[in-house]
């Protein structure tokens, strides 16, 4: 029987048990979905005793043949993306600043930044929106942007700090040994690798940021959720509430999945490829897991560049 470092390979009984559990779980999930669909499709009885069609009846979906409905939903999508896009840019900038402050050598910088960061991480986003709106009177748009940027920036900052601390110490020592200042070493050597290493976490947090724009509904910002389930349902009638809710949900899923796909594509296409050793480069004892860094001036010729490898 083949063995693994972490666990033993499952035998015939374990595989049969796993298959049985998977089949039972799949049947239960399918039964739950079928029950939900049949329940939503069944006719409704109002308090007065009148019958209303089920949620999948075509009379509840005919409004989507009206271009004005889609124009309003498109307006909500644009408003949501405007808030999420600006907040994401500020969140990354704030996250970078937090990560540098949290990893500073001086305790006079590191401790106050840690206190501020934990304060922002512990405050609910909606409460932060209301605070900014009531105290600074910024308007609903900038209240949402500020709260989303600060909260998600704090989480991104912690992720970047963890990425910087996970790098081998030889990365920083190599930068200092060739004459770079500690700040330049952090910007040019450590931070690019930490950002690339923590990119999946940053992407996941940006998806959370996009979803949290729906909280701006409470402070009065006309984003997708407010337009879809409030303005339109009040205009066309409550009988279309479920249909509008379902379409708004589908639009949020489409935006989040598109954001995740674009971010993964950018992560694969951009940035240096780590782990490639220069042919003929000497191996340093104890230097496994680190890469040699060659800095070439802007005026260096190809011959000079080739000479540095040798």
C-alpha positions in Angstrom: 0.0 0.0 0.0 1.4 3.4 -0.9 2.1 5.7 2.0 2.0 9.5 2.2 3.8 11.8 4.7 0.5 13.2 6.0 -2.0 10.3 5.7 -2.3 6.7 4.7 -3.7 6.0 1.3 -7.4 4.8 1.7 -8.1 1.2 1.3 -11.1 -0.5 -0.4 -13.4 -0.1 2.6 -12.5 3.6 3.0 -13.1 4.2 -0.7 -16.5 2.5 -0.6 -17.5 4.4 2.5 -16.4 7.7 0.9 -18.4 6.8 -2.3 -21.4 5.9 -0.3 -21.3 9.2 1.7 -20.8 11.2 -1.5 -23.8 9.5 -3.2 -26.0 10.1 -0.1 -24.9 13.7 0.1 -25.6 14.2 -3.6 -29.1 12.7 -3.2 -29.9 14.9 -0.2 -28.7 18.1 -2.0 -30.7 17.2 -5.1 -33.8 16.5 -2.9 -33.4 19.8 -1.2 -33.1 21.7 -4.5 -36.2 19.9 -5.9 -38.2 20.8 -2.7 -37.1 24.4 -3.0 -38.1 24.6 -6.7 -41.5 23.0 -6.2 -42.2 25.2 -3.2 -41.4 28.4 -5.1 -43.4 27.2 -8.2 -46.5 26.4 -6.1 -49.5 28.7 -6.0 -49.7 31.1 -3.1 -52.7 31.9 -1.0 -53.0 35.4 0.4 -54.5 36.4 3.7 -57.8 37.2 2.0 -57.9 33.8 0.4 -57.0 34.8 -3.1 -54.7 32.6 -5.3 -51.5 34.0 -6.7 -49.3 32.3 -9.3 -46.0 30.7 -8.3 -42.7 32.4 -8.5 -41.7 30.9 -11.8 -45.0 31.9 -13.5 -44.4 34.0 -16.7 -46.6 36.7 -15.3 -43.9 37.4 -12.7 -41.2 37.8 -15.4 -42.8 39.8 -18.2 -41.4 43.1 -17.0 -37.9 42.0 -18.2 -39.2 42.4 -21.8 -39.2 46.2 -21.0 -35.9 47.8 -22.0 -36.4 50.5 -19.3 -36.1 47.8 -16.6 -32.7 46.7 -17.9 -31.7 50.3 -18.2 -32.4 50.9 -14.5 -30.5 47.7 -13.6 -27.6 48.7 -15.8 -27.5 52.0 -13.9 -27.3 50.1 -10.7 -24.5 47.9 -12.0 -22.5 51.0 -13.0 -23.0 52.7 -9.7 -21.9 49.5 -7.9 -18.8 49.2 -10.0 -17.9 52.9 -9.5 -18.0 52.5 -5.8 -16.2 49.2 -5.8 -13.5 50.3 -8.2 -12.5 53.5 -6.4 -12.7 51.7 -3.0 -10.5 48.9 -4.3 -7.8 51.3 -5.4 -7.8 53.1 -2.1 -8.0 49.8 -0.2 -4.8 48.5 -1.9 -3.0 51.8 -1.2 -4.1 51.7 2.5 -3.1 48.1 2.7 0.4 48.8 1.5 0.8 51.6 4.0 -0.5 49.4 6.8 1.8 46.5 5.9 4.8 48.8 5.9 3.8 50.3 9.2 3.1 47.0 10.8 6.5 45.6 9.7 8.5 48.6 10.7 11.5 48.1 13.0 10.6 51.0 15.3 8.0 50.2 17.9 6.9 53.9 17.8 5.6 53.2 14.4 4.6 49.5 14.6 2.5 49.7 17.8 0.3 52.7 16.9 -0.3 51.3 13.4 -1.3 47.9 14.9 -3.8 49.6 17.3 -5.4 51.6 14.4 -5.4 48.5 12.2 -7.2 46.3 14.8 -9.7 49.1 15.4 -10.7 49.3 11.8 -10.8 45.5 11.4 -13.1 45.2 14.4 -15.6 47.9 13.3 -18.5 46.8 11.1 -18.5 48.3 7.6 -22.0 49.5 7.9 -21.3 51.3 11.2 -18.2 52.9 9.6 -20.4 54.1 6.6 -22.9 55.7 9.0 -20.1 57.3 11.1 -18.4 58.9 8.0 -21.8 60.0 6.7 -23.0 61.6 9.9 -19.7 63.0 11.2 -18.0 64.2 8.0 -21.1 64.8 5.9 -19.4 63.4 2.8 -22.5 62.2 1.0 -23.6 58.6 0.5 -21.0 57.8 -2.3 -17.9 58.8 -0.4 -19.2 57.4 2.9 -19.4 54.0 1.2 -16.0 54.4 -0.5 -14.3 55.5 2.6 -15.6 52.7 4.8 -15.0 50.0 2.3 -11.4 51.3 1.6 -10.4 51.5 5.2 -11.9 48.2 6.3 -10.6 46.1 3.4 -7.3 48.0 3.4 -6.7 46.9 7.0 -7.3 43.2 6.0 -5.2 43.5 2.9 -2.4 45.2 5.0 -2.3 42.2 7.3 -2.2 39.8 4.3 0.8 41.7 2.8 2.6 41.8 6.2 2.2 38.1 6.5 3.6 37.7 2.9 6.6 39.9 3.7 7.4 38.0 6.9 7.1 34.6 5.1 9.9 35.5 2.7 13.4 34.1 3.3 15.7 36.4 5.2 18.2 36.2 2.4 16.0 38.3 0.2 16.3 41.4 2.5 20.0 40.7 3.2 20.8 40.4 -0.5 19.2 43.9 -1.1 21.1 45.4 1.8 24.4 43.8 0.7 24.3 45.5 -2.8 23.8 48.9 -1.2 20.0 49.3 -1.2 18.4 51.2 1.7 15.9 49.2 3.9 13.0 51.2 2.3 14.3 50.4 -1.2 14.8 46.8 -0.3 11.2 46.6 0.9 9.8 48.3 -2.2 11.9 46.6 -4.9 12.6 43.1 -3.5 10.3 42.1 -0.7 7.0 43.8 -1.5 6.6 42.6 -5.1 7.1 39.0 -4.0 4.8 39.3 -1.1 2.1 40.9 -3.2 2.3 38.1 -5.7 2.3 35.5 -3.0 -0.7 37.0 -1.3 -2.6 37.8 -4.5 -5.3 35.0 -4.0 -6.1 36.5 -0.6 -6.2 40.0 -2.0 -8.5 38.9 -4.8 -10.9 37.2 -2.4 -11.0 40.4 -0.3 -11.7 42.5 -3.4 -14.7 40.2 -4.1 -15.9 40.8 -0.5 -15.5 44.5 -1.1 -17.6 44.3 -4.2 -20.3 42.4 -2.4 -20.2 44.8 0.6 -21.2 47.7 -1.7 -24.7 46.5 -1.1 -24.4 47.8 2.4 -24.5 51.3 0.9 -28.2 50.6 0.4 -28.7 51.5 4.1 -27.1 54.9 3.8 -29.1 55.8 0.7 -26.7 55.2 -2.2 -28.5 54.1 -5.3 -26.5 51.0 -6.1 -27.7 47.8 -7.7 -29.5 46.3 -4.7 -31.4 49.6 -3.9 -32.5 50.1 -7.5 -33.3 46.4 -8.1 -35.3 45.4 -5.0 -36.5 48.8 -3.8 -37.0 51.3 -6.6 -38.2 48.9 -9.3 -40.3 46.7 -6.9 -42.1 49.9 -5.7 -42.6 51.0 -9.3 -43.8 47.7 -10.9 -45.4 46.1 -7.8 -44.4 43.7 -5.1 -45.4 40.7 -7.2 -42.2 41.1 -9.1 -40.0 41.2 -6.0 -38.7 37.6 -6.3 -38.0 38.1 -10.0 -36.0 41.3 -9.3 -34.2 39.7 -6.4 -33.2 36.7 -8.5 -31.9 39.0 -11.4 -30.0 41.2 -8.9 -28.4 38.0 -7.4 -27.4 36.8 -10.9 -25.8 40.2 -11.7 -23.8 40.1 -8.4 -22.6 36.6 -9.2 -21.6 37.6 -12.7 -19.6 40.6 -11.5 -17.9 38.6 -8.8 -17.0 35.7 -11.0 -15.7 38.1 -13.7 -13.6 39.9 -11.2 -12.1 36.6 -10.0 -11.4 35.5 -13.5 -9.7 38.8 -14.5 -7.6 38.8 -11.4 -6.4 35.3 -11.9 -5.6 36.1 -15.5 -3.5 39.1 -14.5 -1.7 37.1 -11.8 -0.6 34.5 -14.4 0.4 37.0 -17.1 2.1 39.7 -15.0 5.1 39.7 -12.7 8.4 37.9 -12.7 8.6 34.1 -12.7 10.3 33.0 -9.6 12.3 29.8 -9.2 14.3 30.1 -12.4 18.1 29.9 -11.9 20.5 31.5 -14.2 22.5 28.8 -16.2 25.9 28.4 -14.7 25.1 30.4 -11.6 26.9 29.1 -8.5 24.7 27.5 -5.8 25.2 29.0 -2.3 25.0 26.6 0.5 21.9 27.2 2.6 20.4 29.4 -0.1 17.7 27.0 -1.3 14.4 28.6 -1.9 16.0 32.0 -2.8 16.7 33.5 -6.2 19.7 35.5 -7.3 18.9 39.2 -8.0 20.7 41.1 -10.7 20.4 44.8 -10.9 21.4 46.2 -14.3 21.7 50.0 -14.9 19.7 51.6 -17.7 22.9 52.2 -19.7 24.3 48.7 -19.4 25.0 46.9 -22.7 24.3 43.3 -23.5 27.9 42.4 -22.9 27.9 44.0 -19.5 24.7 42.2 -18.6 26.1 38.9 -19.8 29.3 39.5 -17.8 27.3 40.0 -14.6 26.0 36.4 -14.9 29.5 35.1 -15.1 
